[in-house]
């Protein structure tokens, strides 16, 4: 009689858990000095750039054959525009979760953040060194940002047991969710995910499993080994 064998198996979503595919919005329109983006509740609200629309189509190509039970977007239009091609293919109406909007950048909203980070402003250097957004004058306190993002994620998980959802969000928001999933640690450990990238979390009760981060295999340029990854919108990353 053959002895029992115990083989390695692939990861399976545990019963009652929720899978979240976190999609960073496509590249947004460039900022022009002295021309602020439109604001929504104080947040800069640029539309997608042409390359952002292309990234949205590639995201739709990537996820169209996945079984998705719901799509979520934020109150900022770049996420809705990124989700639109996939929503059309799947026949799903995206649900707006305002608390997954990008971190509020205070006096640097409307596009000024990009300028200050690119020029190496002294406060920008502090943002990098201290790994906190709230060193920017008037910016959202780090603890407030973390709390609202965690609350939004909790509501989505509670609404979708045994389901998979795609969440179209922002670089700072995704970085915060990933950091929380691994128990905190360095605040900026997961900043810098690419526009149109897919990250993957599984929520099992109060526990989180990280399945992938910044998957760009569906994008034309593939995976870019940048030796110095940008902050969410510093040199073109963070789209605040």
mmCIF file of the C-alpha atoms, coordinates in Angstrom:
data_MODEL
# 
_entry.id   MODEL 
# 
loop_
_atom_site.group_PDB 
_atom_site.id 
_atom_site.type_symbol 
_atom_site.label_atom_id 
_atom_site.label_alt_id 
_atom_site.label_comp_id 
_atom_site.label_asym_id 
_atom_site.label_entity_id 
_atom_site.label_seq_id 
_atom_site.pdbx_PDB_ins_code 
_atom_site.Cartn_x 
_atom_site.Cartn_y 
_atom_site.Cartn_z 
_atom_site.occupancy 
_atom_site.B_iso_or_equiv 
_atom_site.pdbx_formal_charge 
_atom_site.auth_seq_id 
_atom_site.auth_comp_id 
_atom_site.auth_asym_id 
_atom_site.auth_atom_id 
_atom_site.pdbx_PDB_model_num 
ATOM 1   C CA . UNK A 1 1   ? 0.000   0.000  0.000   1.00 0.00 ? 1   UNK A CA 1 
ATOM 2   C CA . UNK A 1 2   ? 1.446   3.342  -1.066  1.00 0.00 ? 2   UNK A CA 1 
ATOM 3   C CA . UNK A 1 3   ? 2.183   5.856  1.663   1.00 0.00 ? 3   UNK A CA 1 
ATOM 4   C CA . UNK A 1 4   ? 0.154   9.056  1.840   1.00 0.00 ? 4   UNK A CA 1 
ATOM 5   C CA . UNK A 1 5   ? 1.764   11.941 -0.071  1.00 0.00 ? 5   UNK A CA 1 
ATOM 6   C CA . UNK A 1 6   ? 1.412   15.589 0.845   1.00 0.00 ? 6   UNK A CA 1 
ATOM 7   C CA . UNK A 1 7   ? 2.084   17.796 -2.145  1.00 0.00 ? 7   UNK A CA 1 
ATOM 8   C CA . UNK A 1 8   ? 2.496   21.527 -2.281  1.00 0.00 ? 8   UNK A CA 1 
ATOM 9   C CA . UNK A 1 9   ? -0.617  23.256 -3.591  1.00 0.00 ? 9   UNK A CA 1 
ATOM 10  C CA . UNK A 1 10  ? -1.352  26.692 -4.982  1.00 0.00 ? 10  UNK A CA 1 
ATOM 11  C CA . UNK A 1 11  ? -2.854  29.360 -2.771  1.00 0.00 ? 11  UNK A CA 1 
ATOM 12  C CA . UNK A 1 12  ? -6.630  29.234 -2.563  1.00 0.00 ? 12  UNK A CA 1 
ATOM 13  C CA . UNK A 1 13  ? -8.855  31.964 -1.238  1.00 0.00 ? 13  UNK A CA 1 
ATOM 14  C CA . UNK A 1 14  ? -9.986  30.871 2.242   1.00 0.00 ? 14  UNK A CA 1 
ATOM 15  C CA . UNK A 1 15  ? -13.756 30.512 2.837   1.00 0.00 ? 15  UNK A CA 1 
ATOM 16  C CA . UNK A 1 16  ? -15.380 33.823 3.669   1.00 0.00 ? 16  UNK A CA 1 
ATOM 17  C CA . UNK A 1 17  ? -12.432 35.902 2.515   1.00 0.00 ? 17  UNK A CA 1 
ATOM 18  C CA . UNK A 1 18  ? -12.388 38.738 -0.002  1.00 0.00 ? 18  UNK A CA 1 
ATOM 19  C CA . UNK A 1 19  ? -9.947  39.357 -2.827  1.00 0.00 ? 19  UNK A CA 1 
ATOM 20  C CA . UNK A 1 20  ? -9.114  42.952 -3.693  1.00 0.00 ? 20  UNK A CA 1 
ATOM 21  C CA . UNK A 1 21  ? -7.414  43.779 -6.979  1.00 0.00 ? 21  UNK A CA 1 
ATOM 22  C CA . UNK A 1 22  ? -6.023  47.270 -6.428  1.00 0.00 ? 22  UNK A CA 1 
ATOM 23  C CA . UNK A 1 23  ? -5.610  49.139 -9.704  1.00 0.00 ? 23  UNK A CA 1 
ATOM 24  C CA . UNK A 1 24  ? -3.774  52.419 -9.761  1.00 0.00 ? 24  UNK A CA 1 
ATOM 25  C CA . UNK A 1 25  ? -5.446  54.878 -12.128 1.00 0.00 ? 25  UNK A CA 1 
ATOM 26  C CA . UNK A 1 26  ? -3.886  55.620 -15.481 1.00 0.00 ? 26  UNK A CA 1 
ATOM 27  C CA . UNK A 1 27  ? -1.499  58.515 -15.993 1.00 0.00 ? 27  UNK A CA 1 
ATOM 28  C CA . UNK A 1 28  ? -3.264  61.819 -15.444 1.00 0.00 ? 28  UNK A CA 1 
ATOM 29  C CA . UNK A 1 29  ? -2.931  65.078 -17.333 1.00 0.00 ? 29  UNK A CA 1 
ATOM 30  C CA . UNK A 1 30  ? 0.317   67.014 -16.816 1.00 0.00 ? 30  UNK A CA 1 
ATOM 31  C CA . UNK A 1 31  ? 0.389   70.002 -14.499 1.00 0.00 ? 31  UNK A CA 1 
ATOM 32  C CA . UNK A 1 32  ? 1.239   73.394 -15.950 1.00 0.00 ? 32  UNK A CA 1 
ATOM 33  C CA . UNK A 1 33  ? 2.744   75.924 -13.507 1.00 0.00 ? 33  UNK A CA 1 
ATOM 34  C CA . UNK A 1 34  ? 0.271   78.536 -12.266 1.00 0.00 ? 34  UNK A CA 1 
ATOM 35  C CA . UNK A 1 35  ? -2.641  76.537 -13.717 1.00 0.00 ? 35  UNK A CA 1 
ATOM 36  C CA . UNK A 1 36  ? -4.203  74.529 -10.911 1.00 0.00 ? 36  UNK A CA 1 
ATOM 37  C CA . UNK A 1 37  ? -6.193  71.375 -11.593 1.00 0.00 ? 37  UNK A CA 1 
ATOM 38  C CA . UNK A 1 38  ? -9.907  71.551 -10.895 1.00 0.00 ? 38  UNK A CA 1 
ATOM 39  C CA . UNK A 1 39  ? -10.607 70.650 -7.276  1.00 0.00 ? 39  UNK A CA 1 
ATOM 40  C CA . UNK A 1 40  ? -13.148 68.199 -5.839  1.00 0.00 ? 40  UNK A CA 1 
ATOM 41  C CA . UNK A 1 41  ? -13.572 68.587 -2.080  1.00 0.00 ? 41  UNK A CA 1 
ATOM 42  C CA . UNK A 1 42  ? -10.182 70.282 -2.088  1.00 0.00 ? 42  UNK A CA 1 
ATOM 43  C CA . UNK A 1 43  ? -8.410  67.502 -3.992  1.00 0.00 ? 43  UNK A CA 1 
ATOM 44  C CA . UNK A 1 44  ? -6.806  68.029 -7.390  1.00 0.00 ? 44  UNK A CA 1 
ATOM 45  C CA . UNK A 1 45  ? -8.970  66.300 -9.997  1.00 0.00 ? 45  UNK A CA 1 
ATOM 46  C CA . UNK A 1 46  ? -7.124  66.004 -13.323 1.00 0.00 ? 46  UNK A CA 1 
ATOM 47  C CA . UNK A 1 47  ? -8.524  63.900 -16.133 1.00 0.00 ? 47  UNK A CA 1 
ATOM 48  C CA . UNK A 1 48  ? -6.538  61.071 -17.667 1.00 0.00 ? 48  UNK A CA 1 
ATOM 49  C CA . UNK A 1 49  ? -3.831  61.892 -20.186 1.00 0.00 ? 49  UNK A CA 1 
ATOM 50  C CA . UNK A 1 50  ? -3.955  60.049 -23.550 1.00 0.00 ? 50  UNK A CA 1 
ATOM 51  C CA . UNK A 1 51  ? -1.456  57.490 -22.236 1.00 0.00 ? 51  UNK A CA 1 
ATOM 52  C CA . UNK A 1 52  ? -3.696  57.042 -19.204 1.00 0.00 ? 52  UNK A CA 1 
ATOM 53  C CA . UNK A 1 53  ? -6.598  56.061 -21.430 1.00 0.00 ? 53  UNK A CA 1 
ATOM 54  C CA . UNK A 1 54  ? -4.348  53.522 -23.152 1.00 0.00 ? 54  UNK A CA 1 
ATOM 55  C CA . UNK A 1 55  ? -3.387  52.097 -19.766 1.00 0.00 ? 55  UNK A CA 1 
ATOM 56  C CA . UNK A 1 56  ? -7.077  51.854 -18.871 1.00 0.00 ? 56  UNK A CA 1 
ATOM 57  C CA . UNK A 1 57  ? -7.724  49.767 -21.973 1.00 0.00 ? 57  UNK A CA 1 
ATOM 58  C CA . UNK A 1 58  ? -4.817  47.497 -21.097 1.00 0.00 ? 58  UNK A CA 1 
ATOM 59  C CA . UNK A 1 59  ? -6.167  47.047 -17.589 1.00 0.00 ? 59  UNK A CA 1 
ATOM 60  C CA . UNK A 1 60  ? -9.506  46.059 -19.124 1.00 0.00 ? 60  UNK A CA 1 
ATOM 61  C CA . UNK A 1 61  ? -7.738  43.541 -21.374 1.00 0.00 ? 61  UNK A CA 1 
ATOM 62  C CA . UNK A 1 62  ? -6.003  42.111 -18.319 1.00 0.00 ? 62  UNK A CA 1 
ATOM 63  C CA . UNK A 1 63  ? -9.041  41.801 -16.064 1.00 0.00 ? 63  UNK A CA 1 
ATOM 64  C CA . UNK A 1 64  ? -11.926 41.207 -18.478 1.00 0.00 ? 64  UNK A CA 1 
ATOM 65  C CA . UNK A 1 65  ? -11.690 37.434 -18.095 1.00 0.00 ? 65  UNK A CA 1 
ATOM 66  C CA . UNK A 1 66  ? -11.435 37.528 -14.302 1.00 0.00 ? 66  UNK A CA 1 
ATOM 67  C CA . UNK A 1 67  ? -14.586 36.818 -12.340 1.00 0.00 ? 67  UNK A CA 1 
ATOM 68  C CA . UNK A 1 68  ? -15.216 40.166 -10.659 1.00 0.00 ? 68  UNK A CA 1 
ATOM 69  C CA . UNK A 1 69  ? -18.219 40.730 -8.437  1.00 0.00 ? 69  UNK A CA 1 
ATOM 70  C CA . UNK A 1 70  ? -17.908 44.510 -8.137  1.00 0.00 ? 70  UNK A CA 1 
ATOM 71  C CA . UNK A 1 71  ? -15.855 47.504 -9.216  1.00 0.00 ? 71  UNK A CA 1 
ATOM 72  C CA . UNK A 1 72  ? -14.998 50.382 -6.902  1.00 0.00 ? 72  UNK A CA 1 
ATOM 73  C CA . UNK A 1 73  ? -13.735 53.868 -7.757  1.00 0.00 ? 73  UNK A CA 1 
ATOM 74  C CA . UNK A 1 74  ? -13.067 56.998 -5.730  1.00 0.00 ? 74  UNK A CA 1 
ATOM 75  C CA . UNK A 1 75  ? -14.686 60.421 -5.967  1.00 0.00 ? 75  UNK A CA 1 
ATOM 76  C CA . UNK A 1 76  ? -11.840 61.622 -8.234  1.00 0.00 ? 76  UNK A CA 1 
ATOM 77  C CA . UNK A 1 77  ? -12.455 61.221 -11.942 1.00 0.00 ? 77  UNK A CA 1 
ATOM 78  C CA . UNK A 1 78  ? -9.140  59.661 -12.924 1.00 0.00 ? 78  UNK A CA 1 
ATOM 79  C CA . UNK A 1 79  ? -10.205 56.448 -11.180 1.00 0.00 ? 79  UNK A CA 1 
ATOM 80  C CA . UNK A 1 80  ? -13.636 56.424 -12.842 1.00 0.00 ? 80  UNK A CA 1 
ATOM 81  C CA . UNK A 1 81  ? -12.067 57.041 -16.255 1.00 0.00 ? 81  UNK A CA 1 
ATOM 82  C CA . UNK A 1 82  ? -9.616  54.187 -15.682 1.00 0.00 ? 82  UNK A CA 1 
ATOM 83  C CA . UNK A 1 83  ? -12.388 51.800 -14.626 1.00 0.00 ? 83  UNK A CA 1 
ATOM 84  C CA . UNK A 1 84  ? -14.710 52.736 -17.507 1.00 0.00 ? 84  UNK A CA 1 
ATOM 85  C CA . UNK A 1 85  ? -13.413 50.308 -20.183 1.00 0.00 ? 85  UNK A CA 1 
ATOM 86  C CA . UNK A 1 86  ? -13.575 47.343 -17.814 1.00 0.00 ? 86  UNK A CA 1 
ATOM 87  C CA . UNK A 1 87  ? -16.980 48.390 -16.473 1.00 0.00 ? 87  UNK A CA 1 
ATOM 88  C CA . UNK A 1 88  ? -18.346 48.498 -20.018 1.00 0.00 ? 88  UNK A CA 1 
ATOM 89  C CA . UNK A 1 89  ? -17.012 45.036 -20.865 1.00 0.00 ? 89  UNK A CA 1 
ATOM 90  C CA . UNK A 1 90  ? -18.337 43.457 -17.676 1.00 0.00 ? 90  UNK A CA 1 
ATOM 91  C CA . UNK A 1 91  ? -21.622 45.326 -17.531 1.00 0.00 ? 91  UNK A CA 1 
ATOM 92  C CA . UNK A 1 92  ? -20.892 46.512 -13.988 1.00 0.00 ? 92  UNK A CA 1 
ATOM 93  C CA . UNK A 1 93  ? -21.607 49.945 -12.551 1.00 0.00 ? 93  UNK A CA 1 
ATOM 94  C CA . UNK A 1 94  ? -18.683 51.131 -10.412 1.00 0.00 ? 94  UNK A CA 1 
ATOM 95  C CA . UNK A 1 95  ? -19.431 51.903 -6.775  1.00 0.00 ? 95  UNK A CA 1 
ATOM 96  C CA . UNK A 1 96  ? -17.973 55.153 -5.426  1.00 0.00 ? 96  UNK A CA 1 
ATOM 97  C CA . UNK A 1 97  ? -16.010 54.856 -2.166  1.00 0.00 ? 97  UNK A CA 1 
ATOM 98  C CA . UNK A 1 98  ? -14.934 58.431 -1.365  1.00 0.00 ? 98  UNK A CA 1 
ATOM 99  C CA . UNK A 1 99  ? -12.658 57.422 1.513   1.00 0.00 ? 99  UNK A CA 1 
ATOM 100 C CA . UNK A 1 100 ? -10.269 55.719 -0.903  1.00 0.00 ? 100 UNK A CA 1 
ATOM 101 C CA . UNK A 1 101 ? -9.435  59.076 -2.518  1.00 0.00 ? 101 UNK A CA 1 
ATOM 102 C CA . UNK A 1 102 ? -5.814  60.190 -2.525  1.00 0.00 ? 102 UNK A CA 1 
ATOM 103 C CA . UNK A 1 103 ? -4.168  61.697 0.537   1.00 0.00 ? 103 UNK A CA 1 
ATOM 104 C CA . UNK A 1 104 ? -4.989  65.405 0.855   1.00 0.00 ? 104 UNK A CA 1 
ATOM 105 C CA . UNK A 1 105 ? -1.874  67.481 0.232   1.00 0.00 ? 105 UNK A CA 1 
ATOM 106 C CA . UNK A 1 106 ? -2.956  70.783 1.747   1.00 0.00 ? 106 UNK A CA 1 
ATOM 107 C CA . UNK A 1 107 ? -1.241  73.817 0.246   1.00 0.00 ? 107 UNK A CA 1 
ATOM 108 C CA . UNK A 1 108 ? 0.348   71.610 -2.418  1.00 0.00 ? 108 UNK A CA 1 
ATOM 109 C CA . UNK A 1 109 ? -2.914  70.431 -3.954  1.00 0.00 ? 109 UNK A CA 1 
ATOM 110 C CA . UNK A 1 110 ? -3.943  71.251 -7.513  1.00 0.00 ? 110 UNK A CA 1 
ATOM 111 C CA . UNK A 1 111 ? -0.643  70.153 -9.059  1.00 0.00 ? 111 UNK A CA 1 
ATOM 112 C CA . UNK A 1 112 ? 1.848   72.113 -6.958  1.00 0.00 ? 112 UNK A CA 1 
ATOM 113 C CA . UNK A 1 113 ? 2.993   68.860 -5.330  1.00 0.00 ? 113 UNK A CA 1 
ATOM 114 C CA . UNK A 1 114 ? 4.497   67.756 -8.633  1.00 0.00 ? 114 UNK A CA 1 
ATOM 115 C CA . UNK A 1 115 ? 6.461   70.968 -8.948  1.00 0.00 ? 115 UNK A CA 1 
ATOM 116 C CA . UNK A 1 116 ? 7.780   70.914 -5.412  1.00 0.00 ? 116 UNK A CA 1 
ATOM 117 C CA . UNK A 1 117 ? 8.823   67.266 -5.508  1.00 0.00 ? 117 UNK A CA 1 
ATOM 118 C CA . UNK A 1 118 ? 10.509  67.650 -8.885  1.00 0.00 ? 118 UNK A CA 1 
ATOM 119 C CA . UNK A 1 119 ? 12.512  70.714 -7.841  1.00 0.00 ? 119 UNK A CA 1 
ATOM 120 C CA . UNK A 1 120 ? 13.666  69.169 -4.546  1.00 0.00 ? 120 UNK A CA 1 
ATOM 121 C CA . UNK A 1 121 ? 11.919  71.690 -2.306  1.00 0.00 ? 121 UNK A CA 1 
ATOM 122 C CA . UNK A 1 122 ? 13.156  71.461 1.329   1.00 0.00 ? 122 UNK A CA 1 
ATOM 123 C CA . UNK A 1 123 ? 9.749   70.235 2.516   1.00 0.00 ? 123 UNK A CA 1 
ATOM 124 C CA . UNK A 1 124 ? 9.752   67.655 -0.270  1.00 0.00 ? 124 UNK A CA 1 
ATOM 125 C CA . UNK A 1 125 ? 13.035  66.360 1.117   1.00 0.00 ? 125 UNK A CA 1 
ATOM 126 C CA . UNK A 1 126 ? 11.395  66.104 4.548   1.00 0.00 ? 126 UNK A CA 1 
ATOM 127 C CA . UNK A 1 127 ? 8.488   64.151 3.049   1.00 0.00 ? 127 UNK A CA 1 
ATOM 128 C CA . UNK A 1 128 ? 10.956  61.600 1.727   1.00 0.00 ? 128 UNK A CA 1 
ATOM 129 C CA . UNK A 1 129 ? 13.106  61.500 4.866   1.00 0.00 ? 129 UNK A CA 1 
ATOM 130 C CA . UNK A 1 130 ? 10.257  61.285 7.384   1.00 0.00 ? 130 UNK A CA 1 
ATOM 131 C CA . UNK A 1 131 ? 7.923   59.223 5.150   1.00 0.00 ? 131 UNK A CA 1 
ATOM 132 C CA . UNK A 1 132 ? 4.906   61.319 6.085   1.00 0.00 ? 132 UNK A CA 1 
ATOM 133 C CA . UNK A 1 133 ? 2.648   63.400 3.876   1.00 0.00 ? 133 UNK A CA 1 
ATOM 134 C CA . UNK A 1 134 ? 1.625   65.717 6.704   1.00 0.00 ? 134 UNK A CA 1 
ATOM 135 C CA . UNK A 1 135 ? 4.898   67.618 6.814   1.00 0.00 ? 135 UNK A CA 1 
ATOM 136 C CA . UNK A 1 136 ? 3.357   69.504 3.862   1.00 0.00 ? 136 UNK A CA 1 
ATOM 137 C CA . UNK A 1 137 ? 1.535   72.602 5.202   1.00 0.00 ? 137 UNK A CA 1 
ATOM 138 C CA . UNK A 1 138 ? -2.156  71.843 5.667   1.00 0.00 ? 138 UNK A CA 1 
ATOM 139 C CA . UNK A 1 139 ? -1.856  68.225 4.508   1.00 0.00 ? 139 UNK A CA 1 
ATOM 140 C CA . UNK A 1 140 ? -3.990  65.436 5.931   1.00 0.00 ? 140 UNK A CA 1 
ATOM 141 C CA . UNK A 1 141 ? -2.576  64.032 9.169   1.00 0.00 ? 141 UNK A CA 1 
ATOM 142 C CA . UNK A 1 142 ? -0.994  60.626 8.601   1.00 0.00 ? 142 UNK A CA 1 
ATOM 143 C CA . UNK A 1 143 ? -3.161  58.962 11.249  1.00 0.00 ? 143 UNK A CA 1 
ATOM 144 C CA . UNK A 1 144 ? -6.349  60.417 9.727   1.00 0.00 ? 144 UNK A CA 1 
ATOM 145 C CA . UNK A 1 145 ? -5.389  59.182 6.272   1.00 0.00 ? 145 UNK A CA 1 
ATOM 146 C CA . UNK A 1 146 ? -4.588  55.708 7.585   1.00 0.00 ? 146 UNK A CA 1 
ATOM 147 C CA . UNK A 1 147 ? -7.861  55.536 9.507   1.00 0.00 ? 147 UNK A CA 1 
ATOM 148 C CA . UNK A 1 148 ? -10.099 56.541 6.600   1.00 0.00 ? 148 UNK A CA 1 
ATOM 149 C CA . UNK A 1 149 ? -8.389  54.172 4.161   1.00 0.00 ? 149 UNK A CA 1 
ATOM 150 C CA . UNK A 1 150 ? -8.669  51.293 6.639   1.00 0.00 ? 150 UNK A CA 1 
ATOM 151 C CA . UNK A 1 151 ? -12.340 52.069 7.179   1.00 0.00 ? 151 UNK A CA 1 
ATOM 152 C CA . UNK A 1 152 ? -13.055 52.057 3.441   1.00 0.00 ? 152 UNK A CA 1 
ATOM 153 C CA . UNK A 1 153 ? -11.264 48.741 2.980   1.00 0.00 ? 153 UNK A CA 1 
ATOM 154 C CA . UNK A 1 154 ? -13.163 47.234 5.899   1.00 0.00 ? 154 UNK A CA 1 
ATOM 155 C CA . UNK A 1 155 ? -16.524 48.269 4.414   1.00 0.00 ? 155 UNK A CA 1 
ATOM 156 C CA . UNK A 1 156 ? -15.639 46.698 1.063   1.00 0.00 ? 156 UNK A CA 1 
ATOM 157 C CA . UNK A 1 157 ? -14.482 43.471 2.669   1.00 0.00 ? 157 UNK A CA 1 
ATOM 158 C CA . UNK A 1 158 ? -17.589 43.215 4.822   1.00 0.00 ? 158 UNK A CA 1 
ATOM 159 C CA . UNK A 1 159 ? -19.797 43.728 1.757   1.00 0.00 ? 159 UNK A CA 1 
ATOM 160 C CA . UNK A 1 160 ? -18.101 41.033 -0.352  1.00 0.00 ? 160 UNK A CA 1 
ATOM 161 C CA . UNK A 1 161 ? -17.360 37.776 1.507   1.00 0.00 ? 161 UNK A CA 1 
ATOM 162 C CA . UNK A 1 162 ? -16.277 34.981 -0.830  1.00 0.00 ? 162 UNK A CA 1 
ATOM 163 C CA . UNK A 1 163 ? -15.971 37.469 -3.684  1.00 0.00 ? 163 UNK A CA 1 
ATOM 164 C CA . UNK A 1 164 ? -13.337 39.239 -5.797  1.00 0.00 ? 164 UNK A CA 1 
ATOM 165 C CA . UNK A 1 165 ? -13.545 42.979 -6.430  1.00 0.00 ? 165 UNK A CA 1 
ATOM 166 C CA . UNK A 1 166 ? -11.442 45.445 -8.388  1.00 0.00 ? 166 UNK A CA 1 
ATOM 167 C CA . UNK A 1 167 ? -10.684 48.723 -6.623  1.00 0.00 ? 167 UNK A CA 1 
ATOM 168 C CA . UNK A 1 168 ? -9.492  51.616 -8.790  1.00 0.00 ? 168 UNK A CA 1 
ATOM 169 C CA . UNK A 1 169 ? -7.582  53.958 -6.519  1.00 0.00 ? 169 UNK A CA 1 
ATOM 170 C CA . UNK A 1 170 ? -4.443  56.081 -6.122  1.00 0.00 ? 170 UNK A CA 1 
ATOM 171 C CA . UNK A 1 171 ? -0.736  55.568 -5.517  1.00 0.00 ? 171 UNK A CA 1 
ATOM 172 C CA . UNK A 1 172 ? -0.788  56.886 -1.956  1.00 0.00 ? 172 UNK A CA 1 
ATOM 173 C CA . UNK A 1 173 ? -3.956  54.969 -1.102  1.00 0.00 ? 173 UNK A CA 1 
ATOM 174 C CA . UNK A 1 174 ? -2.659  51.678 -2.474  1.00 0.00 ? 174 UNK A CA 1 
ATOM 175 C CA . UNK A 1 175 ? 0.643   52.182 -0.673  1.00 0.00 ? 175 UNK A CA 1 
ATOM 176 C CA . UNK A 1 176 ? -1.243  52.780 2.576   1.00 0.00 ? 176 UNK A CA 1 
ATOM 177 C CA . UNK A 1 177 ? -3.362  49.639 2.129   1.00 0.00 ? 177 UNK A CA 1 
ATOM 178 C CA . UNK A 1 178 ? -0.322  47.517 1.385   1.00 0.00 ? 178 UNK A CA 1 
ATOM 179 C CA . UNK A 1 179 ? 1.512   48.907 4.408   1.00 0.00 ? 179 UNK A CA 1 
ATOM 180 C CA . UNK A 1 180 ? -1.462  48.184 6.649   1.00 0.00 ? 180 UNK A CA 1 
ATOM 181 C CA . UNK A 1 181 ? -1.709  44.664 5.240   1.00 0.00 ? 181 UNK A CA 1 
ATOM 182 C CA . UNK A 1 182 ? 1.790   43.849 6.464   1.00 0.00 ? 182 UNK A CA 1 
ATOM 183 C CA . UNK A 1 183 ? 1.218   45.401 9.861   1.00 0.00 ? 183 UNK A CA 1 
ATOM 184 C CA . UNK A 1 184 ? 2.461   48.937 9.352   1.00 0.00 ? 184 UNK A CA 1 
ATOM 185 C CA . UNK A 1 185 ? 6.203   49.415 9.312   1.00 0.00 ? 185 UNK A CA 1 
ATOM 186 C CA . UNK A 1 186 ? 7.763   52.027 7.056   1.00 0.00 ? 186 UNK A CA 1 
ATOM 187 C CA . UNK A 1 187 ? 5.163   54.484 5.870   1.00 0.00 ? 187 UNK A CA 1 
ATOM 188 C CA . UNK A 1 188 ? 6.449   54.656 2.291   1.00 0.00 ? 188 UNK A CA 1 
ATOM 189 C CA . UNK A 1 189 ? 7.505   51.024 1.852   1.00 0.00 ? 189 UNK A CA 1 
ATOM 190 C CA . UNK A 1 190 ? 4.892   50.574 -0.890  1.00 0.00 ? 190 UNK A CA 1 
ATOM 191 C CA . UNK A 1 191 ? 4.731   53.981 -2.551  1.00 0.00 ? 191 UNK A CA 1 
ATOM 192 C CA . UNK A 1 192 ? 5.610   54.326 -6.195  1.00 0.00 ? 192 UNK A CA 1 
ATOM 193 C CA . UNK A 1 193 ? 3.325   51.770 -7.846  1.00 0.00 ? 193 UNK A CA 1 
ATOM 194 C CA . UNK A 1 194 ? 2.981   52.461 -11.551 1.00 0.00 ? 194 UNK A CA 1 
ATOM 195 C CA . UNK A 1 195 ? -0.025  53.932 -13.314 1.00 0.00 ? 195 UNK A CA 1 
ATOM 196 C CA . UNK A 1 196 ? -2.261  51.083 -14.478 1.00 0.00 ? 196 UNK A CA 1 
ATOM 197 C CA . UNK A 1 197 ? -0.562  48.546 -12.213 1.00 0.00 ? 197 UNK A CA 1 
ATOM 198 C CA . UNK A 1 198 ? -2.441  45.815 -10.342 1.00 0.00 ? 198 UNK A CA 1 
ATOM 199 C CA . UNK A 1 199 ? -1.777  44.864 -6.728  1.00 0.00 ? 199 UNK A CA 1 
ATOM 200 C CA . UNK A 1 200 ? -3.562  42.011 -4.985  1.00 0.00 ? 200 UNK A CA 1 
ATOM 201 C CA . UNK A 1 201 ? -4.697  41.551 -1.386  1.00 0.00 ? 201 UNK A CA 1 
ATOM 202 C CA . UNK A 1 202 ? -6.780  38.841 0.265   1.00 0.00 ? 202 UNK A CA 1 
ATOM 203 C CA . UNK A 1 203 ? -8.646  39.716 3.454   1.00 0.00 ? 203 UNK A CA 1 
ATOM 204 C CA . UNK A 1 204 ? -9.200  36.784 5.811   1.00 0.00 ? 204 UNK A CA 1 
ATOM 205 C CA . UNK A 1 205 ? -11.124 38.158 8.775   1.00 0.00 ? 205 UNK A CA 1 
ATOM 206 C CA . UNK A 1 206 ? -8.821  40.694 10.393  1.00 0.00 ? 206 UNK A CA 1 
ATOM 207 C CA . UNK A 1 207 ? -5.799  39.264 8.602   1.00 0.00 ? 207 UNK A CA 1 
ATOM 208 C CA . UNK A 1 208 ? -4.439  40.219 5.202   1.00 0.00 ? 208 UNK A CA 1 
ATOM 209 C CA . UNK A 1 209 ? -2.420  38.241 2.681   1.00 0.00 ? 209 UNK A CA 1 
ATOM 210 C CA . UNK A 1 210 ? -0.316  40.102 0.102   1.00 0.00 ? 210 UNK A CA 1 
ATOM 211 C CA . UNK A 1 211 ? -0.429  38.229 -3.200  1.00 0.00 ? 211 UNK A CA 1 
ATOM 212 C CA . UNK A 1 212 ? 1.292   40.771 -5.471  1.00 0.00 ? 212 UNK A CA 1 
ATOM 213 C CA . UNK A 1 213 ? 2.332   44.399 -5.733  1.00 0.00 ? 213 UNK A CA 1 
ATOM 214 C CA . UNK A 1 214 ? 2.751   46.642 -8.795  1.00 0.00 ? 214 UNK A CA 1 
ATOM 215 C CA . UNK A 1 215 ? 2.072   44.004 -11.460 1.00 0.00 ? 215 UNK A CA 1 
ATOM 216 C CA . UNK A 1 216 ? 2.611   45.751 -14.823 1.00 0.00 ? 216 UNK A CA 1 
ATOM 217 C CA . UNK A 1 217 ? 2.909   42.721 -17.100 1.00 0.00 ? 217 UNK A CA 1 
ATOM 218 C CA . UNK A 1 218 ? -0.141  43.897 -19.084 1.00 0.00 ? 218 UNK A CA 1 
ATOM 219 C CA . UNK A 1 219 ? 1.370   47.293 -19.878 1.00 0.00 ? 219 UNK A CA 1 
ATOM 220 C CA . UNK A 1 220 ? 3.375   47.940 -23.021 1.00 0.00 ? 220 UNK A CA 1 
ATOM 221 C CA . UNK A 1 221 ? 6.599   48.811 -21.243 1.00 0.00 ? 221 UNK A CA 1 
ATOM 222 C CA . UNK A 1 222 ? 6.337   45.908 -18.816 1.00 0.00 ? 222 UNK A CA 1 
ATOM 223 C CA . UNK A 1 223 ? 8.318   45.945 -15.576 1.00 0.00 ? 223 UNK A CA 1 
ATOM 224 C CA . UNK A 1 224 ? 10.714  48.840 -15.187 1.00 0.00 ? 224 UNK A CA 1 
ATOM 225 C CA . UNK A 1 225 ? 13.655  48.385 -12.813 1.00 0.00 ? 225 UNK A CA 1 
ATOM 226 C CA . UNK A 1 226 ? 14.024  52.003 -11.760 1.00 0.00 ? 226 UNK A CA 1 
ATOM 227 C CA . UNK A 1 227 ? 16.890  52.178 -9.238  1.00 0.00 ? 227 UNK A CA 1 
ATOM 228 C CA . UNK A 1 228 ? 15.274  55.125 -7.412  1.00 0.00 ? 228 UNK A CA 1 
ATOM 229 C CA . UNK A 1 229 ? 11.459  54.705 -7.403  1.00 0.00 ? 229 UNK A CA 1 
ATOM 230 C CA . UNK A 1 230 ? 9.499   57.935 -7.206  1.00 0.00 ? 230 UNK A CA 1 
ATOM 231 C CA . UNK A 1 231 ? 7.081   58.886 -4.501  1.00 0.00 ? 231 UNK A CA 1 
ATOM 232 C CA . UNK A 1 232 ? 3.435   58.604 -5.525  1.00 0.00 ? 232 UNK A CA 1 
ATOM 233 C CA . UNK A 1 233 ? 3.506   61.758 -7.561  1.00 0.00 ? 233 UNK A CA 1 
ATOM 234 C CA . UNK A 1 234 ? 6.952   63.223 -7.216  1.00 0.00 ? 234 UNK A CA 1 
ATOM 235 C CA . UNK A 1 235 ? 8.606   62.704 -10.582 1.00 0.00 ? 235 UNK A CA 1 
ATOM 236 C CA . UNK A 1 236 ? 5.398   61.653 -12.306 1.00 0.00 ? 236 UNK A CA 1 
ATOM 237 C CA . UNK A 1 237 ? 4.231   59.062 -9.806  1.00 0.00 ? 237 UNK A CA 1 
ATOM 238 C CA . UNK A 1 238 ? 1.759   60.420 -7.261  1.00 0.00 ? 238 UNK A CA 1 
ATOM 239 C CA . UNK A 1 239 ? -1.217  61.956 -9.017  1.00 0.00 ? 239 UNK A CA 1 
ATOM 240 C CA . UNK A 1 240 ? -2.544  64.061 -6.222  1.00 0.00 ? 240 UNK A CA 1 
# 
